[in-house]
Amino acid sequence: MTLLNAARRSLIAALCLLGTGVMAPDTADAQQTIVVRNDHGGLIQRRANKISEIRASGQRVEIRGTCMSACTMYLGAGNVCISPNARFGFHGPSSFGRRLVSQDFERWSNVVASHFKPELQQWFMTKARYRINGFYRISGRQLIQMGYASC
């Protein structure tokens, strides 16, 4: 690989990380730690795939800022910690703000919930998943009280 191609790939990787609100630190630890500062979510299946990769690699995830929608699935990444000042937004699965048919709604709700600890999972499945527009907001401090590690 030429130096120019390596530089291009590094730039593309950096832009992709910035676009998702996920930033790796500038230290040698960069391949081991993912720092979430401003992530507004995305597609559930893509996020589930990414989290599977993270779990398999043993990467650490630190949630230190805003984490909305599918970003909350990082809570199931394994080696994860939360800043008490982090802010989370939960809502149910939809197709770009439109309700899903019942079978799809159940499937995607369960995929999202499978990334949460039991107390959060129960709340999500009985309440938060029914909210399609807007978010239920929870602080990092509240999630730490539910048993998530603090960082």
MDAnalysis code that builds the backbone (N, CA, C; Angstrom):
import MDAnalysis as mda
import numpy as np

u = mda.Universe.empty(453, n_residues=151, atom_resindex=np.repeat(np.arange(151), 3), trajectory=True)
u.add_TopologyAttr("name", ["N", "CA", "C"] * 151)
u.add_TopologyAttr("resid", np.arange(1, 152))
u.add_TopologyAttr("resname", ["MET", "THR", "LEU", "LEU", "ASN", "ALA", "ALA", "ARG", "ARG", "SER", "LEU", "ILE", "ALA", "ALA", "LEU", "CYS", "LEU", "LEU", "GLY", "THR", "GLY", "VAL", "MET", "ALA", "PRO", "ASP", "THR", "ALA", "ASP", "ALA", "GLN", "GLN", "THR", "ILE", "VAL", "VAL", "ARG", "ASN", "ASP", "HIS", "GLY", "GLY", "LEU", "ILE", "GLN", "ARG", "ARG", "ALA", "ASN", "LYS", "ILE", "SER", "GLU", "ILE", "ARG", "ALA", "SER", "GLY", "GLN", "ARG", "VAL", "GLU", "ILE", "ARG", "GLY", "THR", "CYS", "MET", "SER", "ALA", "CYS", "THR", "MET", "TYR", "LEU", "GLY", "ALA", "GLY", "ASN", "VAL", "CYS", "ILE", "SER", "PRO", "ASN", "ALA", "ARG", "PHE", "GLY", "PHE", "HIS", "GLY", "PRO", "SER", "SER", "PHE", "GLY", "ARG", "ARG", "LEU", "VAL", "SER", "GLN", "ASP", "PHE", "GLU", "ARG", "TRP", "SER", "ASN", "VAL", "VAL", "ALA", "SER", "HIS", "PHE", "LYS", "PRO", "GLU", "LEU", "GLN", "GLN", "TRP", "PHE", "MET", "THR", "LYS", "ALA", "ARG", "TYR", "ARG", "ILE", "ASN", "GLY", "PHE", "TYR", "ARG", "ILE", "SER", "GLY", "ARG", "GLN", "LEU", "ILE", "GLN", "MET", "GLY", "TYR", "ALA", "SER", "CYS"])
u.atoms.positions = np.array([
    [0.862, -1.174, 0.000],
    [0.000, 0.000, 0.000],
    [0.904, 1.232, 0.000],
    [0.597, 2.179, -0.866],
    [1.408, 3.389, -0.933],
    [1.091, 4.299, 0.240],
    [2.004, 5.204, 0.495],
    [1.808, 6.153, 1.589],
    [0.546, 6.978, 1.358],
    [0.284, 7.354, 0.098],
    [-0.909, 8.133, -0.219],
    [-2.175, 7.329, 0.079],
    [-2.181, 6.052, -0.316],
    [-3.359, 5.214, -0.036],
    [-3.566, 5.037, 1.463],
    [-2.482, 4.865, 2.201],
    [-2.582, 4.730, 3.654],
    [-3.156, 6.000, 4.268],
    [-2.708, 7.154, 3.784],
    [-3.215, 8.428, 4.293],
    [-4.701, 8.574, 3.974],
    [-5.088, 8.199, 2.770],
    [-6.514, 8.276, 2.383],
    [-7.363, 7.385, 3.284],
    [-6.898, 6.152, 3.507],
    [-7.668, 5.238, 4.357],
    [-7.787, 5.768, 5.776],
    [-6.722, 6.337, 6.289],
    [-6.763, 6.917, 7.637],
    [-7.761, 8.065, 7.701],
    [-7.751, 8.918, 6.673],
    [-8.685, 10.048, 6.628],
    [-10.121, 9.557, 6.538],
    [-10.372, 8.568, 5.682],
    [-11.728, 8.020, 5.539],
    [-12.180, 7.403, 6.858],
    [-11.299, 6.635, 7.505],
    [-11.661, 6.029, 8.794],
    [-11.974, 7.097, 9.825],
    [-11.177, 8.161, 9.854],
    [-11.419, 9.245, 10.812],
    [-12.747, 9.925, 10.542],
    [-13.059, 10.178, 9.273],
    [-14.333, 10.821, 8.938],
    [-15.506, 9.926, 9.301],
    [-15.371, 8.624, 9.082],
    [-16.445, 7.701, 9.449],
    [-16.669, 7.723, 10.959],
    [-15.597, 7.715, 11.730],
    [-15.738, 7.754, 13.176],
    [-16.360, 9.053, 13.636],
    [-15.948, 10.168, 13.033],
    [-16.518, 11.460, 13.417],
    [-17.996, 11.518, 13.070],
    [-18.386, 10.934, 11.949],
    [-19.776, 10.963, 11.522],
    [-20.703, 10.211, 12.451],
    [-20.171, 9.227, 13.172],
    [-21.021, 8.468, 14.082],
    [-20.912, 8.956, 15.508],
    [-20.053, 9.937, 15.736],
    [-19.885, 10.424, 17.093],
    [-18.996, 9.537, 17.925],
    [-18.323, 8.584, 17.287],
    [-17.430, 7.687, 17.983],
    [-16.017, 8.150, 17.692],
    [-15.252, 8.386, 18.735],
    [-13.899, 8.871, 18.535],
    [-12.919, 8.002, 19.293],
    [-11.877, 7.593, 18.612],
    [-10.823, 6.828, 19.261],
    [-9.787, 7.799, 19.807],
    [-9.191, 7.490, 20.950],
    [-8.178, 8.375, 21.509],
    [-6.912, 8.359, 20.661],
    [-6.041, 9.339, 20.867],
    [-4.825, 9.478, 20.088],
    [-3.667, 8.663, 20.642],
    [-3.896, 7.800, 21.582],
    [-2.834, 7.030, 22.207],
    [-2.688, 5.677, 21.539],
    [-1.739, 4.890, 22.001],
    [-1.548, 3.535, 21.498],
    [-2.754, 2.666, 21.820],
    [-3.577, 3.117, 22.739],
    [-4.788, 2.427, 23.162],
    [-5.897, 2.508, 22.110],
    [-5.666, 3.249, 21.028],
    [-6.716, 3.572, 20.065],
    [-7.438, 2.350, 19.513],
    [-6.744, 1.229, 19.339],
    [-7.409, 0.051, 18.792],
    [-8.202, -0.688, 19.855],
    [-8.021, -0.340, 21.109],
    [-8.699, -1.047, 22.174],
    [-9.865, -0.276, 22.772],
    [-9.891, 1.035, 22.626],
    [-10.938, 1.828, 23.264],
    [-11.723, 2.624, 22.241],
    [-13.030, 2.526, 22.329],
    [-13.937, 3.346, 21.522],
    [-14.571, 4.330, 22.490],
    [-14.470, 5.609, 22.187],
    [-15.053, 6.639, 23.041],
    [-16.240, 7.245, 22.296],
    [-17.422, 7.146, 22.898],
    [-18.647, 7.681, 22.311],
    [-18.919, 9.036, 22.940],
    [-19.011, 10.059, 22.091],
    [-19.250, 11.411, 22.593],
    [-20.527, 12.042, 22.028],
    [-20.899, 11.699, 20.806],
    [-22.056, 12.330, 20.176],
    [-22.575, 11.406, 19.080],
    [-23.331, 10.401, 19.472],
    [-23.801, 9.382, 18.543],
    [-25.333, 9.368, 18.573],
    [-25.936, 9.650, 17.435],
    [-27.396, 9.757, 17.355],
    [-28.074, 8.495, 16.831],
    [-27.308, 7.397, 16.753],
    [-27.933, 6.122, 16.418],
    [-27.678, 5.671, 15.002],
    [-28.674, 5.026, 14.426],
    [-28.525, 4.459, 13.092],
    [-29.380, 3.218, 12.970],
    [-28.972, 2.352, 12.070],
    [-29.732, 1.138, 11.806],
    [-29.397, 0.057, 12.832],
    [-30.415, -0.602, 13.330],
    [-30.257, -1.582, 14.402],
    [-29.355, -2.732, 13.973],
    [-29.569, -3.297, 12.800],
    [-28.767, -4.447, 12.369],
    [-27.302, -4.071, 12.214],
    [-27.022, -2.917, 11.654],
    [-25.623, -2.474, 11.528],
    [-24.978, -2.313, 12.898],
    [-25.719, -1.730, 13.831],
    [-25.168, -1.526, 15.171],
    [-24.953, -2.876, 15.853],
    [-25.897, -3.802, 15.699],
    [-25.744, -5.130, 16.304],
    [-24.503, -5.830, 15.744],
    [-24.278, -5.704, 14.451],
    [-23.091, -6.302, 13.835],
    [-21.818, -5.683, 14.401],
    [-21.798, -4.371, 14.522],
    [-20.629, -3.663, 15.053],
    [-20.357, -4.101, 16.495],
    [-21.399, -4.227, 17.277],
    [-21.226, -4.620, 18.675],
    [-20.713, -6.053, 18.773],
    [-21.148, -6.914, 17.877],
    [-20.616, -8.283, 17.855],
    [-19.114, -8.263, 17.588],
    [-18.677, -7.412, 16.669],
    [-17.248, -7.270, 16.373],
    [-16.491, -6.752, 17.597],
    [-17.065, -5.770, 18.267],
    [-16.430, -5.190, 19.454],
    [-16.288, -6.240, 20.548],
    [-17.353, -6.978, 20.785],
    [-17.317, -8.028, 21.828],
    [-16.251, -9.069, 21.490],
    [-16.192, -9.479, 20.219],
    [-15.225, -10.498, 19.800],
    [-13.785, -10.013, 19.955],
    [-13.566, -8.733, 19.733],
    [-12.212, -8.177, 19.810],
    [-11.811, -7.812, 21.245],
    [-12.795, -7.703, 22.138],
    [-12.513, -7.306, 23.512],
    [-12.277, -5.816, 23.684],
    [-12.608, -5.035, 22.663],
    [-12.423, -3.588, 22.760],
    [-13.222, -3.009, 23.917],
    [-12.667, -1.980, 24.496],
    [-13.352, -1.237, 25.559],
    [-14.195, -0.140, 24.909],
    [-15.385, 0.105, 25.458],
    [-16.249, 1.194, 25.010],
    [-16.488, 2.114, 26.194],
    [-16.206, 3.390, 26.002],
    [-16.483, 4.406, 27.012],
    [-17.548, 5.342, 26.447],
    [-18.680, 5.429, 27.128],
    [-19.746, 6.333, 26.693],
    [-19.651, 7.568, 27.569],
    [-19.259, 8.692, 26.951],
    [-18.947, 9.905, 27.711],
    [-19.792, 11.111, 27.311],
    [-20.650, 10.960, 26.328],
    [-21.447, 12.094, 25.867],
    [-22.863, 11.667, 25.548],
    [-23.380, 12.161, 24.438],
    [-24.739, 11.865, 24.004],
    [-24.778, 10.549, 23.238],
    [-25.686, 9.691, 23.620],
    [-25.839, 8.364, 23.001],
    [-27.337, 8.119, 22.823],
    [-27.803, 8.216, 21.592],
    [-29.232, 8.140, 21.315],
    [-29.563, 6.920, 20.449],
    [-30.788, 6.457, 20.574],
    [-31.347, 5.465, 19.674],
    [-30.492, 4.197, 19.649],
    [-30.067, 3.740, 18.464],
    [-29.292, 2.504, 18.343],
    [-27.950, 2.584, 19.059],
    [-27.460, 3.773, 19.327],
    [-26.217, 3.919, 20.092],
    [-26.335, 3.249, 21.452],
    [-27.525, 3.249, 22.032],
    [-27.704, 2.668, 23.365],
    [-27.362, 1.178, 23.382],
    [-27.335, 0.560, 22.223],
    [-26.976, -0.851, 22.140],
    [-25.519, -1.087, 22.536],
    [-24.692, -0.038, 22.522],
    [-23.314, -0.166, 23.013],
    [-23.294, -0.644, 24.467],
    [-24.385, -0.458, 25.185],
    [-24.440, -0.913, 26.570],
    [-24.215, -2.421, 26.671],
    [-24.414, -3.132, 25.576],
    [-24.200, -4.567, 25.547],
    [-22.890, -4.977, 24.913],
    [-21.963, -4.046, 24.776],
    [-20.708, -4.329, 24.079],
    [-19.709, -5.124, 24.911],
    [-20.038, -5.417, 26.144],
    [-19.115, -6.196, 26.977],
    [-18.317, -5.311, 27.906],
    [-17.156, -4.882, 27.474],
    [-16.260, -4.059, 28.275],
    [-16.654, -2.588, 28.092],
    [-17.726, -2.182, 28.759],
    [-18.280, -0.838, 28.575],
    [-18.361, -0.114, 29.918],
    [-18.092, 1.188, 29.859],
    [-18.310, 2.024, 31.037],
    [-19.008, 3.302, 30.597],
    [-19.630, 3.957, 31.572],
    [-20.449, 5.141, 31.307],
    [-20.007, 6.282, 32.198],
    [-19.882, 7.443, 31.629],
    [-19.651, 8.642, 32.430],
    [-20.963, 9.009, 33.107],
    [-20.918, 9.415, 34.374],
    [-22.152, 9.848, 35.044],
    [-22.832, 11.002, 34.298],
    [-22.064, 11.777, 33.543],
    [-22.613, 12.923, 32.818],
    [-23.113, 12.582, 31.414],
    [-22.968, 11.330, 31.001],
    [-23.459, 10.924, 29.684],
    [-24.979, 11.058, 29.644],
    [-25.512, 11.228, 28.431],
    [-26.950, 11.363, 28.232],
    [-27.396, 10.334, 27.194],
    [-28.468, 9.606, 27.514],
    [-28.975, 8.558, 26.651],
    [-30.403, 8.875, 26.229],
    [-30.765, 8.476, 25.019],
    [-32.121, 8.634, 24.526],
    [-32.633, 7.309, 23.992],
    [-33.752, 6.843, 24.518],
    [-34.328, 5.546, 24.149],
    [-35.666, 5.751, 23.445],
    [-35.897, 4.950, 22.430],
    [-37.207, 4.889, 21.759],
    [-37.314, 3.536, 21.079],
    [-38.486, 3.240, 20.575],
    [-38.704, 1.955, 19.930],
    [-38.251, 1.942, 18.489],
    [-38.153, 0.740, 17.929],
    [-37.743, 0.607, 16.536],
    [-38.823, 1.136, 15.594],
    [-38.356, 1.725, 14.510],
    [-39.277, 2.243, 13.497],
    [-38.565, 2.231, 12.155],
    [-39.288, 2.545, 11.134],
    [-38.700, 2.718, 9.812],
    [-38.696, 4.206, 9.526],
    [-37.628, 4.853, 9.953],
    [-37.470, 6.296, 9.776],
    [-38.672, 7.069, 10.315],
    [-39.080, 6.705, 11.552],
    [-40.160, 7.398, 12.231],
    [-41.551, 6.841, 11.973],
    [-41.659, 5.823, 11.141],
    [-42.960, 5.198, 10.867],
    [-43.037, 3.853, 11.578],
    [-44.208, 3.543, 12.087],
    [-44.406, 2.284, 12.812],
    [-44.123, 1.079, 11.919],
    [-43.601, 0.050, 12.553],
    [-43.340, -1.211, 11.861],
    [-44.548, -2.136, 12.000],
    [-44.664, -3.107, 11.120],
    [-45.681, -4.134, 11.302],
    [-45.327, -4.898, 12.578],
    [-46.310, -5.490, 13.198],
    [-46.159, -6.100, 14.515],
    [-44.986, -7.081, 14.601],
    [-44.855, -7.963, 13.635],
    [-43.793, -8.969, 13.654],
    [-42.411, -8.308, 13.633],
    [-42.224, -7.297, 12.791],
    [-40.941, -6.595, 12.725],
    [-40.685, -5.787, 13.992],
    [-41.745, -5.178, 14.517],
    [-41.614, -4.405, 15.752],
    [-41.119, -5.303, 16.890],
    [-41.712, -6.486, 17.022],
    [-41.299, -7.428, 18.067],
    [-39.855, -7.874, 17.855],
    [-39.532, -8.225, 16.628],
    [-38.177, -8.702, 16.331],
    [-37.139, -7.655, 16.690],
    [-37.291, -6.435, 16.192],
    [-36.278, -5.403, 16.397],
    [-36.268, -4.898, 17.842],
    [-37.422, -4.896, 18.492],
    [-37.450, -4.550, 19.919],
    [-36.598, -5.526, 20.712],
    [-36.731, -6.806, 20.395],
    [-35.961, -7.829, 21.107],
    [-34.473, -7.745, 20.799],
    [-34.123, -7.390, 19.575],
    [-32.709, -7.222, 19.240],
    [-32.115, -6.090, 20.074],
    [-32.806, -4.963, 20.125],
    [-32.314, -3.826, 20.915],
    [-32.228, -4.220, 22.387],
    [-33.297, -4.749, 22.933],
    [-33.354, -5.080, 24.362],
    [-32.305, -6.107, 24.768],
    [-31.918, -6.967, 23.855],
    [-30.929, -8.005, 24.181],
    [-29.564, -7.419, 24.537],
    [-29.365, -6.140, 24.277],
    [-28.105, -5.476, 24.590],
    [-28.122, -4.779, 25.950],
    [-29.209, -4.931, 26.705],
    [-29.364, -4.233, 27.978],
    [-29.335, -5.198, 29.156],
    [-28.939, -4.681, 30.308],
    [-29.045, -5.442, 31.563],
    [-30.528, -5.621, 31.901],
    [-30.865, -6.613, 32.723],
    [-32.279, -6.957, 32.980],
    [-33.188, -5.789, 33.370],
    [-32.771, -4.926, 34.276],
    [-33.648, -3.836, 34.705],
    [-33.961, -2.886, 33.553],
    [-32.954, -2.522, 32.780],
    [-33.151, -1.631, 31.638],
    [-33.931, -2.347, 30.539],
    [-33.644, -3.605, 30.353],
    [-34.343, -4.402, 29.351],
    [-35.845, -4.452, 29.648],
    [-36.183, -4.678, 30.892],
    [-37.599, -4.760, 31.283],
    [-38.297, -3.419, 31.051],
    [-37.641, -2.325, 31.418],
    [-38.206, -0.991, 31.205],
    [-38.371, -0.711, 29.712],
    [-37.358, -1.058, 28.944],
    [-37.426, -0.829, 27.500],
    [-38.602, -1.591, 26.891],
    [-38.736, -2.863, 27.245],
    [-39.773, -3.700, 26.631],
    [-41.180, -3.343, 27.089],
    [-41.339, -2.786, 28.287],
    [-42.678, -2.438, 28.761],
    [-43.051, -0.984, 28.503],
    [-42.058, -0.124, 28.267],
    [-42.383, 1.285, 28.092],
    [-41.683, 1.941, 26.894],
    [-40.378, 1.991, 26.908],
    [-39.635, 2.816, 25.945],
    [-39.828, 2.402, 24.497],
    [-39.983, 1.126, 24.243],
    [-40.101, 0.689, 22.847],
    [-41.381, 1.182, 22.184],
    [-42.355, 1.584, 22.967],
    [-43.612, 2.070, 22.386],
    [-43.546, 3.532, 21.967],
    [-42.496, 4.189, 22.336],
    [-42.321, 5.586, 21.919],
    [-41.556, 5.594, 20.606],
    [-42.187, 6.085, 19.572],
    [-41.570, 6.100, 18.250],
    [-41.002, 7.481, 17.935],
    [-41.717, 8.513, 18.321],
    [-41.235, 9.879, 18.084],
    [-40.689, 10.448, 19.383],
    [-39.528, 11.047, 19.308],
    [-38.891, 11.584, 20.502],
    [-38.170, 10.491, 21.267],
    [-37.733, 10.827, 22.472],
    [-36.918, 9.919, 23.273],
    [-37.333, 9.970, 24.731],
    [-37.095, 8.873, 25.416],
    [-37.057, 8.882, 26.866],
    [-35.594, 9.111, 27.207],
    [-35.333, 10.111, 28.008],
    [-33.946, 10.456, 28.324],
    [-33.563, 9.898, 29.695],
    [-32.364, 9.326, 29.740],
    [-31.823, 8.760, 30.970],
    [-30.375, 9.232, 31.085],
    [-29.965, 9.580, 32.271],
    [-28.588, 10.035, 32.479],
    [-27.658, 8.844, 32.703],
    [-26.379, 9.089, 32.471],
    [-25.380, 8.081, 32.784],
    [-25.443, 7.686, 34.249],
    [-25.671, 8.661, 35.095],
    [-25.774, 8.414, 36.535],
    [-26.880, 7.396, 36.834],
    [-28.031, 7.536, 36.168],
    [-29.135, 6.602, 36.384],
    [-28.772, 5.190, 35.929],
    [-28.069, 5.088, 34.790],
    [-27.684, 3.767, 34.303],
    [-26.634, 3.124, 35.210],
    [-25.757, 3.933, 35.760],
    [-24.770, 3.421, 36.710],
    [-25.483, 2.839, 37.932],
    [-26.564, 3.498, 38.358],
    [-27.351, 2.982, 39.475],
    [-28.015, 1.648, 39.131],
    [-28.198, 1.378, 37.831],
    [-28.782, 0.110, 37.389],
    [-27.720, -0.983, 37.248],
    [-26.472, -0.660, 37.537],
    [-25.427, -1.676, 37.512],
    [-24.397, -1.554, 36.412],
    [-24.488, -0.542, 35.587],
    [-23.468, -0.330, 34.560],
    [-22.235, 0.289, 35.196],
    [-21.067, -0.043, 34.672],
    [-19.804, 0.451, 35.217],
    [-19.625, 1.931, 34.911],
    [-19.053, 2.644, 35.860],
    [-18.762, 4.066, 35.713],
    [-17.332, 4.248, 35.218],
    [-17.128, 5.286, 34.404],
    [-15.755, 5.617, 33.985],
    [-15.543, 7.127, 34.068],
])
